[in-house]
Amino acid sequence: MKSFFVVIFVIVVLITTVRSATNILLYDLRPSIKLSTDDIYEYAHLLGALSGLANRGAPRLFTIYSDSDLRWQSYMNSINWPQDANYTTVDSIFDLVNRLSDVINGVALYDPKVSATSKDGGGGISNAKWAQGGLFAFYW
């Protein structure tokens, strides 16, 4: 009977100490420089929002905005953080949205003709600007 409990204990210890790999999606925004300035701006905003949603609980998305991000990723790999990370390169912004659809619960749309959006450089949107109709939010 004692050996039975020892075996159970060993199994529990092995199960709890086995580390699973961290799967991280890798998206490189640098090739987007071929797009118009407005499109690059939109991609960068979308990636910022996706990063915040995807990485809320654990690392799931790493975006390369510039060459310095590659150095940062190399450093993280050198210290094995996150532990045993497996990177999967995603080539399309549409594929990235599809892969992260589990964290997307709505959409915010803006009217570029209304200065109440982040394009006005104001650093944010006040409640009064919401009332102007420049930003629309939909949740499902």
PADORO-104945 format. One record per residue (C-alpha): z, y, x; residue number from 1. Coordinates in steps of 0.001 Angstrom, whole numbers, plus 500000, padded with zeros to 6 digits. Layout:
# PADORO-104945
{w:Z	v:Y	u:X	k:NUM}
...
//
This chain:
# PADORO-104945
{w:500000	v:500000	u:500000	k:1}
{w:500823	v:502346	u:502850	k:2}
{w:497381	v:501791	u:504382	k:3}
{w:495774	v:502671	u:501049	k:4}
{w:497434	v:506109	u:501087	k:5}
{w:496457	v:506621	u:504728	k:6}
{w:492823	v:505874	u:503875	k:7}
{w:492935	v:508251	u:500895	k:8}
{w:494512	v:510941	u:503073	k:9}
{w:491838	v:510528	u:505750	k:10}
{w:489066	v:510729	u:503147	k:11}
{w:490544	v:513897	u:501627	k:12}
{w:490874	v:515499	u:505063	k:13}
{w:487280	v:514592	u:505940	k:14}
{w:485929	v:515949	u:502680	k:15}
{w:487788	v:519244	u:502995	k:16}
{w:486897	v:519789	u:506649	k:17}
{w:483199	v:518989	u:506408	k:18}
{w:481493	v:522327	u:506478	k:19}
{w:478399	v:522842	u:504487	k:20}
{w:475655	v:525051	u:505797	k:21}
{w:475197	v:528535	u:504412	k:22}
{w:471705	v:528973	u:502988	k:23}
{w:470460	v:532528	u:503399	k:24}
{w:467183	v:533983	u:502200	k:25}
{w:465435	v:536135	u:504785	k:26}
{w:463076	v:538892	u:503689	k:27}
{w:461169	v:541090	u:506127	k:28}
{w:460297	v:544504	u:504704	k:29}
{w:458500	v:545684	u:507882	k:30}
{w:455020	v:544434	u:506841	k:31}
{w:455316	v:546687	u:503795	k:32}
{w:454494	v:549727	u:505928	k:33}
{w:450886	v:549061	u:504925	k:34}
{w:451793	v:550079	u:501366	k:35}
{w:451973	v:553597	u:500009	k:36}
{w:455126	v:555598	u:500679	k:37}
{w:456083	v:555349	u:496998	k:38}
{w:455727	v:551547	u:497025	k:39}
{w:457792	v:551204	u:500205	k:40}
{w:460449	v:553384	u:498587	k:41}
{w:460468	v:551152	u:495509	k:42}
{w:460664	v:547953	u:497576	k:43}
{w:463552	v:549335	u:499623	k:44}
{w:465473	v:550288	u:496467	k:45}
{w:464829	v:546900	u:494895	k:46}
{w:465965	v:545112	u:498060	k:47}
{w:469104	v:547230	u:498230	k:48}
{w:469978	v:546306	u:494653	k:49}
{w:469167	v:542619	u:495207	k:50}
{w:471246	v:542558	u:498389	k:51}
{w:474249	v:543958	u:496566	k:52}
{w:473928	v:541452	u:493738	k:53}
{w:473098	v:538414	u:495881	k:54}
{w:475726	v:539023	u:498558	k:55}
{w:478551	v:539874	u:496195	k:56}
{w:480327	v:536519	u:496556	k:57}
{w:478894	v:535158	u:499791	k:58}
{w:476008	v:535875	u:502172	k:59}
{w:472739	v:534894	u:500450	k:60}
{w:470175	v:537518	u:501460	k:61}
{w:469413	v:539152	u:504790	k:62}
{w:466762	v:541861	u:504768	k:63}
{w:464958	v:543066	u:507863	k:64}
{w:464250	v:546761	u:507406	k:65}
{w:463583	v:547460	u:511109	k:66}
{w:463649	v:545805	u:514534	k:67}
{w:467344	v:546635	u:514889	k:68}
{w:468052	v:544213	u:512048	k:69}
{w:466565	v:541421	u:514169	k:70}
{w:469039	v:542266	u:516943	k:71}
{w:471849	v:542202	u:514396	k:72}
{w:470721	v:538807	u:513097	k:73}
{w:470512	v:537487	u:516663	k:74}
{w:474082	v:538654	u:517299	k:75}
{w:475326	v:537018	u:514097	k:76}
{w:473648	v:533766	u:515129	k:77}
{w:475250	v:533972	u:518586	k:78}
{w:478728	v:534032	u:517040	k:79}
{w:477754	v:531451	u:514396	k:80}
{w:478360	v:533766	u:511455	k:81}
{w:478030	v:532830	u:508741	k:82}
{w:478891	v:529385	u:509914	k:83}
{w:475916	v:527044	u:510213	k:84}
{w:473537	v:529477	u:508527	k:85}
{w:470140	v:528162	u:507480	k:86}
{w:467600	v:530929	u:507003	k:87}
{w:464697	v:530489	u:504615	k:88}
{w:461970	v:533100	u:504987	k:89}
{w:460675	v:534496	u:501716	k:90}
{w:457233	v:536072	u:502030	k:91}
{w:456863	v:537755	u:498664	k:92}
{w:459081	v:540245	u:496883	k:93}
{w:458200	v:538450	u:493644	k:94}
{w:459330	v:535112	u:495084	k:95}
{w:462566	v:536758	u:496228	k:96}
{w:463267	v:538094	u:492730	k:97}
{w:462524	v:534650	u:491314	k:98}
{w:464874	v:532914	u:493774	k:99}
{w:467657	v:535370	u:493015	k:100}
{w:467163	v:535409	u:489248	k:101}
{w:470618	v:533874	u:488763	k:102}
{w:472250	v:537175	u:489805	k:103}
{w:469943	v:539504	u:487877	k:104}
{w:471321	v:540478	u:484464	k:105}
{w:469270	v:543532	u:483622	k:106}
{w:466942	v:546216	u:484851	k:107}
{w:467165	v:549962	u:485411	k:108}
{w:463959	v:551920	u:484933	k:109}
{w:463380	v:555547	u:485653	k:110}
{w:460806	v:558119	u:484733	k:111}
{w:459406	v:559660	u:487925	k:112}
{w:458539	v:562825	u:485996	k:113}
{w:462244	v:563487	u:485369	k:114}
{w:464240	v:564706	u:488361	k:115}
{w:467302	v:562782	u:487170	k:116}
{w:466408	v:559816	u:489357	k:117}
{w:467384	v:559027	u:492920	k:118}
{w:464092	v:560528	u:494094	k:119}
{w:465487	v:564034	u:493564	k:120}
{w:467698	v:563612	u:496629	k:121}
{w:470760	v:564464	u:494588	k:122}
{w:472618	v:561397	u:495755	k:123}
{w:473396	v:560092	u:492322	k:124}
{w:472991	v:560354	u:488612	k:125}
{w:475474	v:562254	u:486485	k:126}
{w:476192	v:561472	u:482860	k:127}
{w:474339	v:564638	u:481845	k:128}
{w:471215	v:563447	u:483603	k:129}
{w:471476	v:560138	u:481788	k:130}
{w:471249	v:562087	u:478570	k:131}
{w:467986	v:563686	u:479706	k:132}
{w:466280	v:560317	u:479394	k:133}
{w:465279	v:559970	u:483020	k:134}
{w:466967	v:556630	u:483514	k:135}
{w:466910	v:553684	u:481168	k:136}
{w:469061	v:550591	u:481634	k:137}
{w:468486	v:547283	u:479889	k:138}
{w:470758	v:544244	u:480107	k:139}
{w:470282	v:540734	u:478841	k:140}
//
